Structures are given as C-alpha cells and as structure tokens.
Amino acid sequence: MKPQKKPATWPNDIYEVLKQVGIKQVAYVPDAGHTQLINSCNADREMKVISLTTEEEGVAMLAGAWLGGQRGVMLLQSSGVGNCINLLSIMNECRFPLLMLVTMRGEWGEFNPWQLAMGQGTPPALQHAGVVVQRVDRAEEVREHVFAAAQLTFNTSRPVALLISQRIIGFKDWSK
C-alpha cells in the first residue's frame, strides 16, 4: 500500500488570504495545481466560484465584479495566460484591478514538452501586456506573496500576476 500523500498547506494559505482581503468572486479554468484551493473556495458560501471555458472570460468576469463592487481573483495555469493577453488591455485602459494566481508549467521537472513554450513565455508576455509580474518559489512564502500581490492590485487598480513556481506545485514523475 502506498503511503497517503499529505495535502499541501500553501493552497490553504492562499484561501485564508483571499478571505482576509475580501475576495468574493473566483474565476478559474480547471487546473490540477489549483484543485485544493478551488475546492476550498467552492465550499465557501460567501464566494461565487465560476468554472470558465477559457481564461479570457475570467478577465471580463472580474472587470464586471469590480464594477459591481466586489473583489475577485483568477486562478489559471501558465499555459492559459496566452488566452488572456488581448483582454488585458481592458484592465489597463480602465484601471481595473486584476489579481491572477498562475500555477507555472514548463519549468522545473516538466515532463510535457508542449508546456515549455508558454511556461517560458509567461513572464514576458504578461509584462508586455502591462501586468505587474511577481513570483513565489517557496511554499512557506506563498501566504505573504499572495497578500502583497492583492494589496498591490487592489490599492493601485493594476493587473498583477503572481507566478507560483512549478517547484511549489511539484511535478508528475512518469518514470515509475
């Protein structure tokens, strides 16, 4: 019998920060790296959690949330960042805050060669689209990084993407 893998604590750290900063709407495209966080948000009756067809829907949804007086967050994987680039202009031109928590692929220990291009291209693509890009590489620092990113986006009305390193999420080992 395989030993049970202990749940990661960093998704709970993120959830607690989202509650602390008043997040009411959560937009996401299903992603294994965010599963534990998505489940926590879905269980919270104070959060409206929407599964998207594609990531750019989340940009529009969260612009509407802001106009309606609510804070939101978008959970996505680096491979979906490219789907948002065109719509990010709305956030910049209208000065809407957008908090994006991006689980990275195409980095440390990646097994899927298809993930490399967008994984490596995510930071510059976001920067060129006018997004403030921050990164966290250590699980024990996730809480403070999410809090800082939320403060930055909601206090300055800017799009901010926090890249969560593949090293934190882990990688699939298909050699066994």
Secondary structure as UniProt FT lines:
FT   HELIX           10..20
FT   TURN            21..22
FT   STRAND          23..28
FT   HELIX           32..34
FT   HELIX           35..43
FT   TURN            45..46
FT   STRAND          48..51
FT   HELIX           55..67
FT   TURN            68..69
FT   STRAND          71..77
FT   HELIX           78..83
FT   HELIX           85..87
FT   HELIX           88..94
FT   STRAND          98..103
FT   TURN            108..109
FT   HELIX           113..115
FT   HELIX           116..128
FT   TURN            129..130
FT   STRAND          132..136
FT   HELIX           139..141
FT   HELIX           142..156
FT   STRAND          159..164
FT   HELIX           166..169
FT   TURN            174..175
//
